[in-house]
C-alpha cells in the first residue's frame, strides 16, 4: 500500500471514529429525531450535490486551462495579476458574493452556481499553475531532446507530473464549495442549508444537526471520491516517485 493511500485511510478512520463517538453521545431521543429528517436529507442532499457538481465542474473546466495558459513562458509575468483577480472570490465575504450575484441574476439556482463558481476558481487555477511550473527542468530538457513539440511535452510530461498538485487543489476547492453551499439557501439556491437555517430559526436542534451532519458527510464522500480518482489518474511511476 502506498504511503499516500495509507495516510488517507488513516485520516478517514480517525474521522469515522470521531463520528462514532459523536453519534454515541446523542441521547436516544435526539438521534431518533435527527433520523426523522432522512427523507429531507435525501431530497435536499440531491439539490446540494447538484449545486456542487455544476459549479465545481464549471470551475474545473475554466481553471485548469487558465492555469495551463498562465504557466507558459510568455504568460508567467501576468500570472500573479490574474491570481490576485481570482483572489477576489476568496476575499469578498460569501454573503456579499451571493448578494452581488443575486443582484444581476435574480434569486434561485443560477446566482448560487455563479457565486460558488467564482469561489472555487482560485485553488484549482493556482495549483495547476504551480504544478506545471514545478515540473523538474531536466524532464522538459529530455523531452525537447527527444524532439517533442510544446503540446506533446505538455500532455506527456508536464501534466502527468503535476496531476498530484492539481488534484490537491481540486480537493481543497470542492471542500470549500460544499461548505459554502448551505449559505446559498438564503438566496433560494436550495440544498442542505434549508435544514440548518430552518433549524436555527425554529430552535430545532435535531433539524439543524441533520443538515450539518449531512453536509459534513457529503464533504467527506466527495473528498474520498476525488482521492480515489487521483489514484486512478496519476501514472503509477510518478505516484511512486512522489510518495514511495
PAZAPA-4460 file (N, C-alpha, C; in steps of 0.05 Angstrom, whole numbers, plus 32768, in hexadecimal, padded with zeros to 4 digits):
% residues 244
    n_x    n_y    n_z   ca_x   ca_y   ca_z    c_x    c_y    c_z   seq   type   mol
   8011   7FE8   8000   8000   8000   8000   8012   8019   8000     1      X     A
   800C   802C   7FEE   801D   8044   7FED   8019   8055   8006     2      X     A
   802D   8066   800B   802D   8077   8022   8015   808A   8022     3      X     A
   800F   8096   800B   7FF9   80A9   8009   7FDE   809B   800E     4      X     A
   7FDB   8083   8003   7FC2   8074   8008   7FC0   806D   8025     5      X     A
   7FD6   8064   8031   7FD5   805D   804D   7FCE   8075   805E     6      X     A
   7FD9   808D   8058   7FD3   80A5   8067   7FB6   80AC   8063     7      X     A
   7FAB   80A9   804B   7F8F   80AF   8046   7F7D   809D   8056     8      X     A
   7F83   8083   8056   7F72   806F   8065   7F73   8076   8083     9      X     A
   7F8B   807C   808D   7F8E   8083   80A9   7F7D   809C   80B0    10      X     A
   7F7E   80B0   809F   7F6F   80C9   80A4   7F51   80C3   80A6    11      X     A
   7F47   80B3   8093   7F2A   80AE   8093   7F21   809B   80A9    12      X     A
   7F33   8089   80B2   7F2E   8079   80CA   7F2B   808A   80E3    13      X     A
   7F3C   809E   80E5   7F3B   80B1   80FC   7F20   80C0   80FB    14      X     A
   7F19   80CA   80E3   7F00   80D9   80E0   7EE8   80C7   80E7    15      X     A
   7EE9   80AE   80DD   7ED3   809B   80E3   7ED1   8096   8101    16      X     A
   7EE8   8093   810E   7EE7   808F   812B   7EDB   80A7   813A    17      X     A
   7EE2   80BF   8130   7ED7   80D7   813D   7EB9   80D9   8139    18      X     A
   7EB0   80D2   8121   7E93   80D2   811B   7E84   80BD   812C    19      X     A
   7E91   80A6   8130   7E84   8091   8140   7E82   809A   815D    20      X     A
   7E97   80A7   8167   7E96   80B2   8183   7E80   80C7   8185    21      X     A
   7E7F   80D8   8170   7E6B   80ED   8170   7E4E   80E2   8170    22      X     A
   7E4A   80CD   815F   7E30   80C0   815D   7E29   80B3   8177    23      X     A
   7E3D   80A6   8184   7E37   8098   819D   7E30   80AC   81B4    24      X     A
   7E39   80C5   81B1   7E33   80D8   81C6   7E17   80E3   81C5    25      X     A
   7E09   80DE   81AE   7DED   80E6   81AC   7DDC   80D7   81C0    26      X     A
   7DC9   80E5   81CB   7DB4   80D7   81D9   7DA3   80C9   81C5    27      X     A
   7D97   80B3   81CD   7D88   80A2   81BA   7D72   80B2   81AC    28      X     A
   7D64   80C3   81BB   7D4F   80D3   81AF   7D59   80E7   819A    29      X     A
   7D70   80F3   81A0   7D7C   8107   818D   7D84   80F9   8173    30      X     A
   7D90   80E1   8175   7D98   80D3   815D   7D80   80CC   814C    31      X     A
   7D6A   80C3   8159   7D52   80BC   814A   7D46   80D4   813C    32      X     A
   7D48   80EB   8149   7D3D   8104   813D   7D4E   810C   8125    33      X     A
   7D68   8108   8127   7D79   810E   8110   7D73   80FC   80F9    34      X     A
   7D70   80E2   80FF   7D6A   80CE   80EA   7D4E   80D3   80DD    35      X     A
   7D3D   80E1   80EB   7D23   80E8   80E0   7D25   80F8   80C6    36      X     A
   7D3B   8107   80C4   7D3F   8119   80AD   7D4D   810C   8095    37      X     A
   7D50   80F1   8096   7D5E   80E4   8080   7D51   80E9   8065    38      X     A
   7D36   80E8   8062   7D2B   80EF   8047   7D32   810B   803E    39      X     A
   7D32   811E   8051   7D3A   813A   8049   7D58   813A   8042    40      X     A
   7D68   812B   8051   7D85   812A   804B   7D8A   8120   802F    41      X     A
   7D7B   810B   8027   7D7F   80FF   800C   7D77   8113   7FF7    42      X     A
   7D60   8120   7FFA   7D56   8133   7FE6   7D68   814C   7FE5    43      X     A
   7D6E   8158   7FFC   7D7E   8171   7FFC   7D9B   816A   7FF6    44      X     A
   7DA4   8152   7FFD   7DBF   814A   7FF7   7DC3   8148   7FD8    45      X     A
   7DAE   813F   7FCA   7DB0   813F   7FAD   7DB3   815B   7FA2    46      X     A
   7DA4   816E   7FAC   7DA7   818A   7FA4   7DC4   8194   7FAA    47      X     A
   7DCD   818E   7FC2   7DE8   8196   7FCB   7DFD   818B   7FB8    48      X     A
   7DFB   8172   7FB2   7E0F   8165   7FA0   7E0E   8171   7F84    49      X     A
   7DF5   8177   7F7B   7DF3   8184   7F60   7E01   819E   7F5F    50      X     A
   7DFD   81AF   7F74   7E0B   81C9   7F75   7E2A   81C5   7F75    51      X     A
   7E33   81B1   7F84   7E50   81AC   7F86   7E5B   81A3   7F6B    52      X     A
   7E4D   8190   7F5E   7E57   8185   7F45   7E57   8199   7F2F    53      X     A
   7E41   81A8   7F2C   7E3F   81BC   7F16   7E54   81D2   7F1A    54      X     A
   7E55   81DE   7F31   7E68   81F4   7F36   7E85   81EA   7F36    55      X     A
   7E89   81D2   7F43   7EA4   81C8   7F45   7EB0   81BF   7F2A    56      X     A
   7EA0   81B0   7F1A   7EA9   81A7   7F00   7EAE   81BF   7EED    57      X     A
   7E9C   81D3   7EEF   7EA1   81EB   7EDF   7EBB   81F8   7EE6    58      X     A
   7EC1   81F9   7F00   7EDA   8205   7F0A   7EF2   81F5   7F00    59      X     A
   7EF0   81DA   7F00   7F06   81C9   7EF6   7F0A   81CE   7ED9    60      X     A
   7EF5   81D0   7EC9   7EF8   81D4   7EAC   7F04   81EF   7EA5    61      X     A
   7F01   8203   7EB7   7F0D   821D   7EB2   7F28   821F   7EBF    62      X     A
   7F2B   8215   7ED8   7F44   821A   7EE7   7F5C   820B   7EDC    63      X     A
   7F58   81F1   7ED4   7F6F   81E2   7ECB   7F7A   81EE   7EB1    64      X     A
   7F69   81F3   7E9C   7F75   8201   7E85   7F82   821C   7E8B    65      X     A
   7F75   822B   7E9E   7F81   8245   7EA5   7F9C   8241   7EB2    66      X     A
   7F9E   822D   7EC4   7FB8   8228   7ED1   7FCD   821F   7EBD    67      X     A
   7FC5   8210   7EA9   7FD7   8207   7E94   7FE1   821F   7E84    68      X     A
   7FCF   8231   7E7C   7FD6   8248   7E6D   7FEA   825A   7E7C    69      X     A
   7FE4   825E   7E96   7FF5   8270   7EA7   8010   8264   7EAC    70      X     A
   8013   8249   7EAA   802C   823C   7EAF   803F   823D   7E97    71      X     A
   8035   8246   7E7F   8046   8247   7E68   805A   825E   7E6B    72      X     A
   8072   825A   7E61   8087   826F   7E65   807F   828B   7E5E    73      X     A
   8070   828F   7E49   8069   82AA   7E41   8053   82B7   7E53    74      X     A
   8046   82A7   7E64   8030   82B0   7E74   8036   82B2   7E92    75      X     A
   804D   82A8   7E9A   8054   82A6   7EB6   8053   82C1   7EC4    76      X     A
   805C   82D6   7EB6   805D   82F0   7EC2   8041   82FB   7EC8    77      X     A
   802D   82F0   7EBC   8011   82F9   7EC2   8003   82E8   7ED7    78      X     A
   8010   82D2   7EDE   8003   82BE   7EEF   7FFA   82C9   7F0A    79      X     A
   800B   82D8   7F18   8004   82E1   7F32   7FEE   82F6   7F31    80      X     A
   7FED   8306   7F1C   7FD7   8319   7F19   7FBC   830A   7F17    81      X     A
   7FBC   82F5   7F07   7FA4   82E5   7F03   7F9C   82D8   7F1D    82      X     A
   7FB0   82CD   7F2C   7FAA   82C0   7F46   7F9E   82D4   7F59    83      X     A
   7FA8   82EC   7F5A   7F9D   8300   7F6C   7F80   8307   7F64    84      X     A
   7F7B   8307   7F4A   7F5F   830B   7F41   7F4D   82F5   7F4A    85      X     A
   7F56   82DC   7F47   7F46   82C5   7F50   7F43   82C5   7F6F    86      X     A
   7F57   82D0   7F7C   7F56   82D0   7F9A   7F3F   82E0   7FA5    87      X     A
   7F33   82F1   7F93   7F1B   8300   7F9C   7F06   82ED   7FA6    88      X     A
   7F03   82D6   7F98   7EEF   82C2   7FA0   7EF3   82B8   7FBC    89      X     A
   7F0D   82B7   7FC5   7F13   82AD   7FE0   7F13   82C4   7FF5    90      X     A
   7F17   82DD   7FEB   7F19   82F4   7FFD   7EFD   82FF   8004    91      X     A
   7EEC   8301   7FF1   7ED1   830C   7FF6   7EC1   82F8   8007    92      X     A
   7EB5   8301   801D   7EA4   82EF   802D   7E90   82E1   801C    93      X     A
   7E8B   82C8   8023   7E79   82B7   8013   7E5D   82C3   8010    94      X     A
   7E52   82CE   8025   7E38   82DA   8023   7E38   82F2   8010    95      X     A
   7E4E   8301   8010   7E50   8318   7FFD   7E51   830E   7FE1    96      X     A
   7E60   82F8   7FDC   7E62   82ED   7FC1   7E47   82E3   7FB8    97      X     A
   7E38   82D6   7FC9   7E1E   82CC   7FC2   7E0B   82E4   7FBD    98      X     A
   7E0D   82F9   7FCD   7DFC   8310   7FC9   7E01   831D   7FAE    99      X     A
   7E1B   831F   7FA7   7E22   832C   7F8D   7E18   831B   7F75   100      X     A
   7E1C   8300   7F78   7E12   82F0   7F62   7DF4   82F0   7F5F   101      X     A
   7DE6   82F3   7F76   7DC9   82F4   7F77   7DC0   830E   7F6A   102      X     A
   7DD0   8323   7F6C   7DC7   833E   7F62   7DC5   833F   7F44   103      X     A
   7DD4   832D   7F36   7DD2   832E   7F18   7DC8   8313   7F0C   104      X     A
   7DC6   82FE   7F1D   7DBC   82E5   7F13   7DA1   82DD   7F20   105      X     A
   7D98   82ED   7F33   7D7F   82E6   7F40   7D82   82D3   7F57   106      X     A
   7D6C   82C5   7F5E   7D6D   82B2   7F75   7D6A   8296   7F6A   107      X     A
   7D78   8283   7F77   7D75   8267   7F6F   7D90   825A   7F68   108      X     A
   7D8E   8247   7F56   7DA5   8235   7F50   7DBC   8243   7F43   109      X     A
   7DB7   8254   7F2F   7DCD   8260   7F1F   7DDF   8272   7F2F   110      X     A
   7DD4   8285   7F3F   7DE6   8296   7F4F   7DF7   8286   7F63   111      X     A
   7DEB   8270   7F6E   7DFA   825F   7F80   7E11   8252   7F72   112      X     A
   7E0C   8247   7F5A   7E20   823A   7F4A   7E37   824D   7F43   113      X     A
   7E2F   8266   7F3B   7E43   8279   7F33   7E56   8280   7F4B   114      X     A
   7E4A   8286   7F62   7E5A   828D   7F7A   7E6C   8276   7F81   115      X     A
   7E62   825D   7F81   7E72   8246   7F88   7E89   8242   7F74   116      X     A
   7E83   8246   7F5B   7E97   8244   7F45   7EAE   8257   7F4A   117      X     A
   7EA8   8270   7F51   7EBD   8284   7F56   7ECE   827C   7F6E   118      X     A
   7EC1   8273   7F83   7ECF   826B   7F9C   7EE1   8253   7F97   119      X     A
   7EDA   8242   7F85   7EE8   8229   7F80   7F00   822C   7F6D   120      X     A
   7F01   8241   7F5E   7F15   8244   7F48   7F32   8245   7F53   121      X     A
   7F37   8255   7F67   7F53   825B   7F6F   7F63   8242   7F76   122      X     A
   7F5A   8231   7F88   7F6C   821A   7F90   7F74   8208   7F78   123      X     A
   7F61   8204   7F65   7F67   81F2   7F4F   7F7B   8201   7F3B   124      X     A
   7F75   821A   7F36   7F87   8229   7F24   7FA3   822B   7F2F   125      X     A
   7FA5   8232   7F48   7FC0   8236   7F55   7FCF   821B   7F55   126      X     A
   7FC2   8206   7F5C   7FD0   81EC   7F5E   7FD8   81E2   7F43   127      X     A
   7FC7   81E7   7F2F   7FCE   81DF   7F13   7FE7   81EE   7F0A   128      X     A
   7FE7   8208   7F0F   7FFE   8219   7F08   8017   8210   7F17   129      X     A
   8015   820C   7F31   802B   8204   7F42   8036   81E9   7F3A   130      X     A
   8024   81D6   7F35   802D   81BB   7F2E   803C   81BB   7F14   131      X     A
   8033   81C9   7F00   8040   81CA   7EE6   805B   81D9   7EE7   132      X     A
   805C   81EE   7EF7   8075   81FD   7EFA   808A   81EE   7F09   133      X     A
   8082   81DA   7F1A   8094   81CB   7F2B   809D   81B1   7F1E   134      X     A
   8095   81AB   7F06   809F   8193   7EF8   80BD   8195   7EF5   135      X     A
   80CC   8181   7EFE   80E9   8183   7EFC   80F3   818A   7EE0   136      X     A
   8106   819D   7EE0   8110   81A7   7EC6   811D   8191   7EB5   137      X     A
   812A   817D   7EC2   8138   8169   7EB2   8124   8157   7EA3   138      X     A
   810B   8155   7EAD   80F7   8146   7E9E   80EF   8154   7E84   139      X     A
   80EC   816E   7E86   80E5   817E   7E6E   80FD   817E   7E5A   140      X     A
   8115   817F   7E65   812C   817F   7E53   812E   8164   7E45   141      X     A
   8129   814E   7E53   8129   8134   7E47   8114   8131   7E31   142      X     A
   80FC   813D   7E37   80E7   813B   7E23   80EE   814B   7E0A   143      X     A
   80FB   8162   7E0E   8104   8172   7DF7   8119   8163   7DE7   144      X     A
   812B   8155   7DF6   813F   8146   7DE8   8134   812F   7DD8   145      X     A
   811C   8125   7DE0   810F   8110   7DD1   80FF   811B   7DB9   146      X     A
   80FF   8135   7DB6   80F1   8141   7DA0   80D3   8147   7DA4   147      X     A
   80CB   8146   7DBE   80AE   814B   7DC3   80A8   8169   7DBF   148      X     A
   8090   816E   7DB4   8086   8189   7DB1   807C   8193   7DCC   149      X     A
   8076   81AD   7DCD   806C   81B9   7DE6   8053   81AB   7DF0   150      X     A
   8040   81A6   7DDE   8027   819A   7DE6   802B   817D   7DEF   151      X     A
   803E   816E   7DE2   8043   8153   7DEA   8051   8153   7E06   152      X     A
   8062   8166   7E0B   806F   8168   7E25   805A   816D   7E3B   153      X     A
   8047   817F   7E34   8033   8185   7E48   8022   816C   7E4F   154      X     A
   801A   815E   7E3A   8008   8147   7E3E   8017   812F   7E4A   155      X     A
   802F   812A   7E42   803D   8111   7E49   8051   8114   7E5F   156      X     A
   8059   812C   7E66   806D   8131   7E7B   8062   8142   7E91   157      X     A
   805A   815B   7E8A   8053   816E   7E9E   803A   8167   7EAE   158      X     A
   8024   8162   7E9F   800B   815C   7EAD   800C   8143   7EBF   159      X     A
   8017   812C   7EB5   8019   8115   7EC6   8029   811A   7EDF   160      X     A
   803E   812A   7EDD   804F   8130   7EF5   8043   8145   7F08   161      X     A
   802E   8152   7EFF   8021   8166   7F10   8005   815E   7F1A   162      X     A
   7FFC   8146   7F13   7FE1   813E   7F1A   7FDC   813D   7F38   163      X     A
   7FF0   8134   7F47   7FEC   8132   7F64   7FE7   814D   7F70   164      X     A
   7FF4   8162   7F67   7FF0   817D   7F71   7FD5   8188   7F67   165      X     A
   7FCE   8182   7F4E   7FB4   818B   7F43   7F9D   817E   7F53   166      X     A
   7F9F   8164   7F59   7F8A   8157   7F68   7F88   8162   7F84   167      X     A
   7F9F   8169   7F90   7F9E   8175   7FAB   7F8F   818F   7FAA   168      X     A
   7F92   819F   7F95   7F83   81B8   7F92   7F65   81B2   7F8E   169      X     A
   7F5F   819D   7F7F   7F43   8196   7F7B   7F36   818E   7F95   170      X     A
   7F44   817E   7FA5   7F39   8175   7FBF   7F34   818C   7FD1   171      X     A
   7F46   819F   7FD2   7F43   81B7   7FE2   7F2B   81C7   7FD8   172      X     A
   7F29   81CB   7FBE   7F14   81DB   7FB2   7EF8   81CF   7FB7   173      X     A
   7EF6   81B4   7FB4   7EDC   81A7   7FB7   7ED4   81A7   7FD5   174      X     A
   7EE7   81A5   7FE7   7EE0   81A6   8003   7ED6   81C2   800A   175      X     A
   7EE3   81D7   8000   7ED9   81F2   8004   7EBE   81F6   7FF8   176      X     A
   7EBA   81EB   7FE0   7EA0   81ED   7FD2   7E8A   81E0   7FE3   177      X     A
   7E8E   81C8   7FEB   7E79   81B9   7FFA   7E72   81C8   8014   178      X     A
   7E86   81D3   8022   7E82   81E1   803A   7E73   81FB   8037   179      X     A
   7E75   8207   801E   7E68   8220   8019   7E4C   821D   800F   180      X     A
   7E46   8207   8002   7E2B   8203   7FF7   7E14   8207   800A   181      X     A
   7E16   81FF   8024   7E00   8205   8036   7DF7   8222   8037   182      X     A
   7E0A   8234   8034   7E03   8251   8034   7DF2   8258   801C   183      X     A
   7DF5   8249   8006   7DE6   824F   7FEE   7DC8   824C   7FF2   184      X     A
   7DC0   823E   8007   7DA3   823D   800E   7D97   8258   8012   185      X     A
   7DA7   826B   801C   7D9D   8286   8022   7D94   8295   8009   186      X     A
   7D9E   828D   7FF1   7D95   829A   7FD9   7D85   8287   7FC7   187      X     A
   7D7A   8272   7FD4   7D68   8260   7FC6   7D76   824B   7FB6   188      X     A
   7D90   8245   7FBD   7D9F   8232   7FAE   7D98   8215   7FB5   189      X     A
   7D8B   8211   7FCC   7D85   81F6   7FD5   7D9C   81E9   7FE3   190      X     A
   7D9B   81CF   7FE7   7DB1   81C1   7FF4   7DAC   81BC   8012   191      X     A
   7DBF   81B0   801F   7DBD   81A8   803B   7DBC   81C0   804E   192      X     A
   7DC3   81D8   8044   7DC1   81F0   8054   7DA5   81F5   805E   193      X     A
   7D91   81EB   804F   7D75   81EE   8058   7D71   81E2   8074   194      X     A
   7D7C   81CA   8078   7D79   81BD   8092   7D89   81CC   80A8   195      X     A
   7DA0   81D6   80A1   7DB1   81E4   80B4   7DA4   81FE   80BD   196      X     A
   7D9C   820F   80A9   7D91   8229   80B0   7D75   8228   80BB   197      X     A
   7D65   8215   80B1   7D4A   8211   80BD   7D4D   8207   80DA   198      X     A
   7D60   81F5   80DE   7D65   81EB   80F9   7D6C   8202   810D   199      X     A
   7D7D   8214   8103   7D85   822B   8114   7D6D   823D   8119   200      X     A
   7D5E   8242   8104   7D47   8254   8106   7D32   8249   8119   201      X     A
   7D2D   822F   8118   7D18   8223   8128   7D23   8218   8143   202      X     A
   7D3D   821C   8147   7D4A   8211   815F   7D46   81F3   8161   203      X     A
   7D48   81E6   814A   7D45   81C9   8147   7D61   81BD   8144   204      X     A
   7D6D   81B4   815A   7D88   81AA   8159   7D8B   8191   8147   205      X     A
   7D79   817D   8149   7D7C   8166   8137   7D7B   816D   811A   206      X     A
   7D6A   8180   8112   7D68   8189   80F6   7D83   8195   80ED   207      X     A
   7D8D   81A7   80FE   7DA7   81B4   80F8   7DBD   819F   80F6   208      X     A
   7DBE   818C   8108   7DD3   8177   8108   7DD0   8166   80EF   209      X     A
   7DB8   8160   80E7   7DB3   814F   80CF   7DC0   815C   80B7   210      X     A
   7DBD   8176   80B3   7DC9   8184   809D   7DE7   8186   809F   211      X     A
   7DF1   818C   80B8   7E0E   818F   80BC   7E1D   8174   80B8   212      X     A
   7E12   815F   80C3   7E1F   8145   80C1   7E1F   813B   80A4   213      X     A
   7E08   813F   8096   7E06   8137   807A   7E1A   8146   8069   214      X     A
   7E1D   8160   806E   7E31   8170   805F   7E4D   8166   8064   215      X     A
   7E54   8160   807D   7E6F   8156   8083   7E73   813A   8076   216      X     A
   7E5F   8129   8077   7E61   810F   806A   7E65   8111   804C   217      X     A
   7E57   8124   8040   7E5A   8128   8023   7E76   8132   801C   218      X     A
   7E81   8144   802D   7E9C   814E   8028   7EB0   8137   802A   219      X     A
   7EAC   8125   803D   7EBE   810E   8040   7EBC   80FC   8028   220      X     A
   7EA3   80F7   801F   7E9F   80E5   8008   7EAC   80F0   7FEF   221      X     A
   7EA8   810A   7FEA   7EB4   8116   7FD2   7ED2   8115   7FD3   222      X     A
   7EDD   811B   7FEB   7EFA   811B   7FEE   7F06   80FF   7FE9   223      X     A
   7EF8   80EA   7FF4   7F01   80CF   7FEF   7F00   80C8   7FD2   224      X     A
   7EEA   80D0   7FC4   7EE7   80CB   7FA8   7EFD   80D8   7F98   225      X     A
   7F04   80F1   7F9E   7F1A   80FE   7F8F   7F35   80F1   7F96   226      X     A
   7F38   80E8   7FAE   7F51   80DA   7FB5   7F54   80C0   7FA5   227      X     A
   7F3F   80B1   7FA3   7F3F   8098   7F93   7F44   809E   7F76   228      X     A
   7F37   80B4   7F6C   7F3B   80BC   7F50   7F58   80C3   7F4A   229      X     A
   7F64   80D1   7F5D   7F80   80D8   7F5A   7F92   80C0   7F59   230      X     A
   7F8B   80AC   7F69   7F9B   8093   7F68   7F99   8085   7F4D   231      X     A
   7F82   8088   7F40   7F7E   807B   7F26   7F8B   808B   7F10   232      X     A
   7F8B   80A6   7F12   7F95   80B7   7EFC   7FB3   80BC   7EFD   233      X     A
   7FBF   80BD   7F14   7FDC   80C2   7F16   7FEB   80A9   7F0E   234      X     A
   7FFC   80AB   7EFA   800C   8093   7EF2   801B   8087   7F09   235      X     A
   801C   806C   7F0B   8026   805E   7F22   8044   8065   7F27   236      X     A
   8053   8068   7F12   8070   806F   7F16   8073   808A   7F23   237      X     A
   8063   809D   7F1B   8064   80B8   7F26   805B   80B8   7F43   238      X     A
   8044   80AA   7F48   803A   80A8   7F63   804E   809B   7F76   239      X     A
   805C   8087   7F6C   8070   8079   7F7D   8087   808B   7F83   240      X     A
   8090   809A   7F6E   80A6   80AC   7F72   80A0   80C3   7F86   241      X     A
   8086   80CB   7F85   807E   80E1   7F97   8079   80D8   7FB3   242      X     A
   806E   80C0   7FB7   8066   80B8   7FD2   8073   809E   7FDC   243      X     A
   8081   8090   7FCB   808C   8077   7FD2   80A1   8078   7FE9   244      X     A
***
